[in-house]
């Protein structure tokens, strides 16, 4: 693990495990978490002989809690700084939720010649917020409510998200994991309240239609059809229509945080896609 300093002076924390000569897999985490959210995937793939890399987004985890740059352009540029610093080539970029938006923008705008494949998992593109051109999106009032809850009591808000919709623990008969809830809360509280507050606009209002159109590497779109955070119809089912070389895999009943709650299934499918 180490740090890379971006062109605007931000220190980005990253993990880099496995053989340097192996094919790299780069993981982009969701809001408001950190690279730790990929523990189950990084351990799985490093034990399969891959080089695994994950960074903490600016304002998240162990990266600098800077005041500015909490937008998709900076997120992607920061990911590019890590990839360039480590000279990552022939890489597979996997992004979850907001990290899916970050990965899409990175691959579209910075990844030429460096990226072999991409995975968008429970990802926010093309755009979440409802508008005249996106009538199936989520109303802006929902995101305003998230901002209000975060500003009022971030700690309680993060507990509520983790113990409710993120993992589907609010569904009847759900098997609740206190460890998952506490780990989600821990990751969130490591980060900056300002970065998290401003990140809501980044993940909800960034139009990534053109990013998706520009991606030409094989891209796997993975989404649970019981995702209560990023509804599948307004995300994956639209994204797949914009990708030149995309494949959609739908997971019946899986929640937003399926990379953790159903890691065994997700890891097997990721491995199959990477090896294909």
C-alpha positions in Angstrom: 0.0 0.0 0.0 1.1 3.6 -0.5 0.0 7.1 -1.6 0.1 8.9 -4.9 -0.1 12.7 -5.1 -2.4 14.1 -7.8 -1.7 17.1 -9.9 -3.8 19.2 -7.6 -1.9 18.0 -4.5 -4.3 15.4 -3.2 -2.9 12.3 -1.5 -4.7 9.2 -2.7 -4.3 6.0 -0.7 -4.0 2.8 -2.5 -3.5 -1.0 -2.0 -1.4 -3.0 -4.4 -1.2 -6.7 -3.8 0.1 -9.6 -5.7 2.7 -10.3 -8.4 3.8 -7.1 -10.3 3.9 -9.1 -13.6 0.3 -10.5 -13.2 -2.7 -9.0 -14.9 -4.0 -6.1 -12.7 -7.6 -5.9 -11.5 -8.5 -2.4 -10.3 -11.4 -1.9 -7.9 -13.4 1.4 -7.6 -15.5 1.6 -4.4 -18.9 3.0 -3.8 -20.2 6.0 -1.7 -19.3 6.7 1.1 -17.0 3.8 1.6 -13.3 2.9 0.9 -11.2 0.3 -0.8 -11.9 -1.9 2.2 -15.3 -2.6 0.7 -13.5 -4.8 -1.8 -11.9 -7.1 0.8 -13.7 -10.2 -0.4 -12.8 -9.6 -4.0 -9.2 -8.6 -3.4 -8.5 -11.6 -1.3 -10.2 -13.9 -3.8 -8.3 -12.6 -6.8 -4.9 -12.2 -5.2 -5.1 -15.9 -4.3 -5.9 -16.7 -7.9 -2.6 -15.1 -9.0 -3.8 -11.7 -10.1 -2.4 -8.3 -9.1 -5.2 -6.4 -7.3 -5.3 -2.6 -6.8 -7.8 -0.4 -5.0 -7.7 3.2 -3.9 -9.7 5.4 -1.5 -11.5 8.1 -3.4 -10.5 11.7 -2.4 -12.2 12.6 0.8 -12.9 8.9 1.6 -11.0 6.4 3.7 -7.4 7.2 4.2 -7.1 9.7 1.3 -6.8 13.5 1.9 -9.9 15.1 3.2 -9.7 18.0 0.8 -12.3 20.7 0.3 -12.7 20.5 -3.4 -12.9 18.1 -6.4 -15.8 16.0 -5.2 -17.1 15.3 -8.7 -16.8 12.5 -11.3 -14.1 14.3 -13.4 -11.7 14.5 -10.4 -12.7 10.9 -9.2 -11.7 9.6 -12.7 -8.5 11.7 -12.8 -7.5 10.4 -9.4 -8.0 6.8 -10.5 -5.8 7.7 -13.5 -3.1 9.0 -11.3 -3.0 5.6 -9.5 -3.0 3.7 -12.7 -0.2 5.8 -14.2 1.9 5.7 -10.9 1.7 1.9 -10.9 2.0 1.7 -14.7 -1.0 -0.5 -14.9 -1.7 -2.0 -18.3 -4.1 -4.7 -19.7 -6.1 -4.0 -16.6 -9.6 -5.0 -15.7 -11.5 -2.1 -14.0 -14.4 -3.0 -11.7 -16.6 -0.3 -10.2 -19.4 -0.6 -7.8 -22.2 2.0 -7.4 -20.5 5.5 -7.5 -17.3 3.6 -8.3 -19.1 2.3 -11.4 -19.5 5.9 -12.5 -15.9 6.6 -11.7 -14.7 3.5 -13.6 -16.8 4.3 -16.6 -15.4 7.8 -16.8 -11.9 6.6 -16.3 -12.1 3.9 -19.0 -13.8 6.4 -21.4 -11.4 9.3 -20.9 -8.2 8.0 -19.5 -7.9 4.3 -20.2 -7.0 4.2 -23.9 -4.3 1.5 -24.3 -4.4 0.6 -20.6 -7.7 -1.2 -20.1 -8.6 -4.8 -21.2 -12.1 -5.1 -19.8 -14.5 -3.3 -17.5 -17.3 -4.2 -15.0 -20.1 -2.0 -13.9 -21.7 -3.4 -10.8 -24.8 -1.9 -9.2 -23.5 1.2 -11.0 -25.0 4.7 -11.2 -24.7 5.4 -14.9 -26.1 6.6 -17.1 -27.7 9.1 -14.7 -29.8 8.7 -11.6 -31.8 11.8 -11.1 -35.2 12.2 -12.8 -35.6 14.8 -15.5 -37.6 15.4 -18.6 -35.1 13.3 -20.6 -34.8 10.7 -17.8 -38.4 10.2 -16.6 -37.6 6.9 -15.0 -35.0 8.4 -12.7 -35.1 9.1 -9.0 -36.7 12.4 -7.9 -34.3 15.1 -6.8 -36.2 15.3 -3.5 -34.8 11.9 -2.6 -31.2 13.1 -2.9 -32.1 16.3 -1.1 -33.3 14.0 1.7 -30.0 12.2 1.8 -28.1 15.4 2.1 -30.4 16.6 4.9 -30.0 13.3 6.8 -26.3 13.4 6.4 -26.0 17.0 7.6 -28.3 16.3 10.6 -26.7 13.2 12.0 -24.2 11.4 9.6 -23.4 8.6 12.1 -27.1 7.6 12.5 -27.8 8.0 8.8 -25.0 5.7 7.9 -26.2 3.1 10.3 -29.7 3.3 8.8 -28.5 2.9 5.3 -26.3 -0.1 6.1 -28.9 -1.8 8.3 -31.7 -1.2 5.7 -31.7 -0.8 1.9 -28.0 -1.2 1.1 -27.9 -5.0 1.9 -31.6 -5.6 1.7 -31.7 -6.2 5.5 -35.1 -4.4 5.5 -36.6 -7.2 3.5 -38.8 -9.8 5.3 -36.8 -12.9 6.3 -33.4 -11.2 5.5 -30.5 -12.7 7.4 -28.9 -9.6 9.0 -25.2 -9.4 9.5 -24.1 -7.0 12.2 -20.5 -7.3 11.0 -21.5 -6.0 7.5 -23.4 -3.1 9.1 -20.6 -2.1 11.4 -18.0 -2.4 8.7 -20.0 -0.2 6.4 -20.5 2.4 9.1 -16.7 2.2 10.0 -15.7 2.9 6.4 -18.2 5.7 6.0 -17.2 7.5 9.2 -13.5 7.4 8.2 -14.3 9.8 5.4 -15.1 13.5 5.2 -18.6 14.7 5.7 -18.0 17.4 3.1 -16.8 14.9 0.5 -19.8 12.7 1.3 -22.3 15.6 1.1 -21.0 16.8 -2.2 -20.6 13.3 -3.5 -24.4 12.9 -3.6 -24.6 15.4 -6.4 -21.7 13.6 -8.2 -23.3 10.2 -8.2 -26.9 11.4 -8.8 -26.6 14.2 -11.3 -23.6 13.3 -13.5 -24.8 12.4 -17.0 -22.5 9.6 -18.2 -24.3 8.7 -21.4 -21.3 9.8 -23.5 -18.9 7.9 -21.3 -20.8 4.7 -21.9 -20.9 5.3 -25.7 -17.1 5.8 -25.7 -16.2 2.5 -23.9 -15.2 0.0 -26.5 -13.6 -2.8 -24.3 -15.7 -5.8 -23.3 -17.9 -4.6 -20.4 -19.9 -6.7 -17.9 -22.9 -5.0 -16.4 -24.0 -6.7 -13.1 -27.1 -5.6 -11.2 -29.5 -7.1 -8.6 -33.1 -6.7 -9.5 -33.9 -5.9 -5.8 -31.4 -3.0 -5.7 -33.2 -0.4 -3.6 -30.4 2.2 -3.9 -29.7 2.2 -7.7 -32.9 0.8 -9.3 -32.0 -1.6 -12.2 -34.4 -0.2 -14.7 -33.0 3.3 -14.6 -29.4 2.1 -14.5 -28.1 -1.2 -15.9 -31.0 -1.7 -18.3 -30.3 1.7 -19.9 -26.5 1.4 -19.7 -26.4 -1.9 -21.7 -28.1 -0.1 -24.6 -25.3 2.5 -24.8 -22.3 0.2 -24.6 -20.7 -1.0 -27.8 -19.5 -4.4 -26.3 -21.6 -4.9 -23.2 -23.2 -7.9 -21.5 -25.9 -7.6 -18.8 -26.2 -10.1 -16.0 -29.2 -9.7 -13.7 -29.2 -11.2 -10.2 -32.8 -12.1 -9.0 -33.4 -10.8 -5.5 -29.8 -9.5 -4.9 -29.4 -6.1 -3.1 -27.2 -3.1 -3.9 -24.3 -4.4 -1.8 -24.2 -7.8 -3.4 -20.4 -7.7 -3.8 -20.4 -8.4 0.0 -23.7 -10.1 0.7 -23.2 -12.5 -2.2 -19.5 -12.5 -2.6 -19.2 -16.1 -3.6 -21.6 -15.8 -6.5 -20.2 -12.4 -7.6 -16.5 -13.5 -7.4 -17.2 -16.6 -9.5 -18.9 -14.6 -12.2 -16.1 -11.9 -12.2 -13.5 -14.6 -12.6 -15.4 -16.2 -15.5 -15.7 -12.9 -17.3 -12.0 -12.0 -16.7 -10.8 -15.4 -18.0 -13.1 -15.5 -21.0 
